[in-house]
Amino acid sequence: SLFVVEHDMDVVRRADWIIDVGPGAGELGGDVLYSGPVAGLAEIDPSVTRRFLFADGPPVPRTARTPSGVMRLRGITFHNLHDVD
């Protein structure tokens, strides 16, 4: 198993199983609103993710930016990260 925090809806749509940690996630902890196959999230009204995942209409076109370099981070400690390189 692999647990990934993902905000790209195209990636989420391809997942076998999702866990939606609802409003207030992150610093505030949040609450698990849903855990199961992607299609089941359509029934969870309070989910913000549901609105983006099952949105009607075409996606808004976005132009990808060209990377301008590499950023290396070392010894990151913040919230639940402890000395991450």
N, C-alpha and C positions, 0 to 999 in steps of 0.2 A: 504494500500500500504506500501511497505517496500523498501527502497533504500539501496542497499548493494554494496560496492566496492569489487569486486570479481575478482581474477586472476586464479582460478581453472576452466579450460575449461569444466570439467565434470559438475560442478555446473552451469556454464553459459548455457550450452546446455539444461539444464532442466528448465530454466527460461521461464515464459510466455511472458515476455517483457524485452528487454535490451536497455540500453542507452550506446552508445560508445562515450566516451569523448576522442577524438583523441590525436595525438601526442602533447606533451607539457602539458599534464594534470598534476595536482598536483600543485606545486609551481607556474608554469607558467599559470595555469588556463585551458588551452586547449580549444577546440571547440567541440561542440556536432556534431559528424559526422553522427550519426544514432540513431533513437529511434523507436522501433517497435519489432515485433516478431523476434526470432533468425534467421530464414531462410532468412529474408530480408537483413541481414548484408553481405551475400555472394556477393551482388551487389555493395558494397561500397569499391572500389579499394584502397583509401588512408588509410583504416583501418588496423592498425597493428594487432588488435584483430582478424580480419577476417582470417588472415594468419594462426593463431594458431587454431582457431575454426574449420576451414574447411580444415585443413592440410591433404594432401594425405599421405598414408603410416602409419605404426603402430607407436604408441607413444613410446618414449624412456623410457625403464624400469628404475624405480627409487626405491631404497630401503628406506623405511620409517625409520626414526631415532626413537630410544626409548627416551622418555622424561626423563630428569635427575632431574627434580624438577619443582617448580612453581615460576613464577615471578609475583610479585604484583606491580602494578604501581598506584601511587596516585598523584593527583594534576597536571596532565599532561596539559601543555599549550604550543601548538606549531601549527603554521599555523591556521587552523580552529578549533582546539581543545582548549577548555577553561576550566581549572580546572576539568578534567575528572579523575574519580577513576576507 
